[in-house]
C-alpha cells in the first residue's frame, strides 16, 4: 500500500496505490477518503493493478473518488508517453 499526496494545478490529490492480482475492496476507498480529509485534499484516486469490487465502485462513486484499474492505469501511462 502506498499513500501519496500530489499537488497539480492548485489541486491537492490523495492517491492510494494497490498492487493486487485480485479485486480491491471498499477498504482502499475508505482509506483514500480518510486521507483526503486528514491532508485536506480536494481529490482522491485509488490506483490498482487489479480490479475493483462492486462495493468499492459504489463507495467511490458516492464519494467522488476516481478508480484506476490496470486498463485505466495503462491508458494514462500511454498518454504520458505521447508527450515525450
Phi and psi in degrees as a GROMACS rama.xvg file:
@    title "Ramachandran Plot"
@    xaxis  label "Phi"
@    yaxis  label "Psi"
@TYPE xy
-127.451  130.064  UNK-2
-115.393  128.797  UNK-3
-135.578  148.643  UNK-4
-110.727  133.809  UNK-5
-124.288  135.209  UNK-6
-110.355  124.227  UNK-7
-148.44  129.453  UNK-8
47.9288  49.9308  UNK-9
61.2737  18.8351  UNK-10
-107.403  140.405  UNK-11
-111.109  117.427  UNK-12
-115.226  128.845  UNK-13
-92.9798  128.509  UNK-14
-123.119  130.472  UNK-15
-114.206  121.094  UNK-16
-110.402  131.65  UNK-17
-128.004  124.167  UNK-18
-95.583  93.1068  UNK-19
-125.908  146.331  UNK-20
-92.2751  -29.4319  UNK-21
-93.4498  -148.234  UNK-22
-98.1756  142.099  UNK-23
-93.1607  130.382  UNK-24
-87.0825  -179.095  UNK-25
-69.9202  -10.9782  UNK-26
-58.6417  -40.1141  UNK-27
-64.0886  -37.6495  UNK-28
-67.705  -42.7813  UNK-29
-59.055  -40.6357  UNK-30
-65.6443  -40.4188  UNK-31
-72.7876  -34.0199  UNK-32
-63.0113  -44.1107  UNK-33
-64.5914  -40.6306  UNK-34
-64.0098  -37.8636  UNK-35
-59.1941  -45.3211  UNK-36
-68.4334  -43.8991  UNK-37
-63.5023  -43.687  UNK-38
-96.0629  6.64458  UNK-39
57.5483  48.1586  UNK-40
-92.2602  153.5  UNK-41
-108.682  7.6378  UNK-42
-152.42  149.495  UNK-43
-136.342  142.07  UNK-44
-136.962  135.392  UNK-45
-111.337  122.875  UNK-46
-111.871  134.262  UNK-47
-146.367  150.172  UNK-48
-82.3906  -7.00387  UNK-49
-104.988  -157.61  UNK-50
-106.529  175.407  UNK-51
-116.397  142.731  UNK-52
-70.5651  164.517  UNK-53
-59.2174  -42.5051  UNK-54
-61.2273  -39.8334  UNK-55
-65.0781  -42.0465  UNK-56
-64.1437  -42.6114  UNK-57
-65.7275  -44.158  UNK-58
-66.2025  -39.3464  UNK-59
-62.5063  -44.2344  UNK-60
-62.7684  -41.9404  UNK-61
-65.6806  -25.0373  UNK-62
-111.247  6.08878  UNK-63
68.1112  32.183  UNK-64
-95.3684  134.238  UNK-65
-82.0272  139.218  UNK-66
-114.41  125.128  UNK-67
-113.895  107.128  UNK-68
-85.8024  -173.778  UNK-69
-56.1603  -42.9396  UNK-70
-65.6782  -45.2854  UNK-71
-67.0637  -37.3635  UNK-72
-61.5045  -48.2325  UNK-73
-62.9375  -40.0331  UNK-74
-60.1023  -45.8323  UNK-75
-67.6782  -36.8221  UNK-76
-66.5155  -39.6418  UNK-77
-64.2611  -38.2925  UNK-78
-62.5735  -37.284  UNK-79
-64.7492  -36.8017  UNK-80
-65.2008  -26.6761  UNK-81
-70.2215  -19.7016  UNK-82
-86.5451  -6.3366  UNK-83
